[in-house]
Amino acid sequence: MASRNPRIPVIGVTGSAGKSTTTAFIYSVLKTNWKNVLKTPGNRNLPKHTKEMVKSIRPHHKAVILEMGLGRAAGKYHFRHIKPNFGVITNVGTAHYGKLGNSIKATARKKSAMIKYMNPKGTLLLNNDDENSKLLTKKNFKGKIVTVGIKNKAHYQAKNIQYVNNGMTFQVSLNKKLESFFIPTFGEHNVINALFAIAISRKLGFTPSQIRVGLRRYKAPARRLKVIPLPNNSLLIDDTFNANPQSVKAATDVLMKLGEGKEKIAVLGSMLELGSYTKKGHQEVGRYLAKKGVNKVFVLGKKASWIKKGAIAAGYPSKNVYSFTYREPLHKTLKKYIKPNSVILVKGSHRMYMKDTSEFIANYSLAINKKKR
């Protein structure tokens, strides 16, 4: 095993959703006190990328943060190169469901590789609000388990969560004192991601003040819940990096919060790699949109048509949901509905290229605003 400095903290981050965001939160906090922190670039989270990262470790590095994709059988090969002494499993969900055995239990088994192969005396961090994380195999783990949560009791629990301008505020009890924090992004799921950073940095001796500064300096990875102001009191939520039922629901919650008093529009591409869960997963999202009361829904792709069917079956007005197989007619129709005082969420799997639709909405909004002047 090739770690150049075995004494430094090695933090491995895996999970069905939130890996890159959690990695970025941890990095942002550790950088407040440690100049040289090595982090996985982008979402290069395959075993070969871990091997490259381990080769990059130098004596001056104070910590290493590795995003680890533990899908398929190959996931365990990360640990041939290095064994994290901090292991984070953000959640267990339906992302890449079709490639992970078409069941939550099979997905949990794959994610459990972190527990099996990390430093057996290390610290494992789990999300106590995630029901599926109970399926993780941890009975033989001899190290310390630390939990984070909002709804359920946890070692690091967020309270008094509020949406504010440009982000979220929340409080966490540290050393029996309630400390306040701010993150420049939205959603309770991102509060959970930030809690992992708080827990790890506390274990590494960081002060509440250092953690506060680090969380405030956090920079969201590209196309993950990026909120872009549009003309005429409107907003675009670009969350187009990837999608699964869990993350679409989380993004919808943000849409509903930021869209209070405004027209709320969801533009969703197909969720890929869901395997046998494809139909059910898309219908589930449709039901969720109906339940939340999104004003208009546009879907792109054959699989995404199940979102429309799920929404209508749940009582959503059929006149308010539009299904498209191709992007051009979608964009043509969207022109009619890009109006003042709207919040538009755009999301879909990476290979659906929903970023093109996000860019279209941003450019079209600016163009029509210029014409009005």
Secondary structure as UniProt FT lines:
FT   TURN            6..7
FT   STRAND          10..14
FT   HELIX           19..30
FT   TURN            31..33
FT   STRAND          37..39
FT   TURN            42..43
FT   HELIX           47..56
FT   TURN            59..60
FT   STRAND          63..67
FT   HELIX           73..80
FT   STRAND          86..89
FT   TURN            95..96
FT   HELIX           97..99
FT   TURN            100..101
FT   HELIX           104..111
FT   HELIX           113..117
FT   TURN            120..121
FT   STRAND          123..127
FT   TURN            128..129
FT   HELIX           131..135
FT   TURN            139..140
FT   STRAND          144..149
FT   STRAND          156..164
FT   TURN            165..166
FT   STRAND          167..174
FT   TURN            175..176
FT   STRAND          177..183
FT   HELIX           188..203
FT   TURN            204..205
FT   HELIX           208..216
FT   TURN            222..223
FT   STRAND          226..230
FT   TURN            231..233
FT   STRAND          234..239
FT   HELIX           245..258
FT   TURN            259..261
FT   STRAND          263..269
FT   HELIX           275..277
FT   HELIX           278..292
FT   STRAND          296..300
FT   TURN            302..304
FT   HELIX           305..313
FT   TURN            314..315
FT   HELIX           318..320
FT   STRAND          321..324
FT   HELIX           327..334
FT   TURN            335..337
FT   STRAND          342..347
FT   HELIX           350..352
FT   HELIX           354..372
//
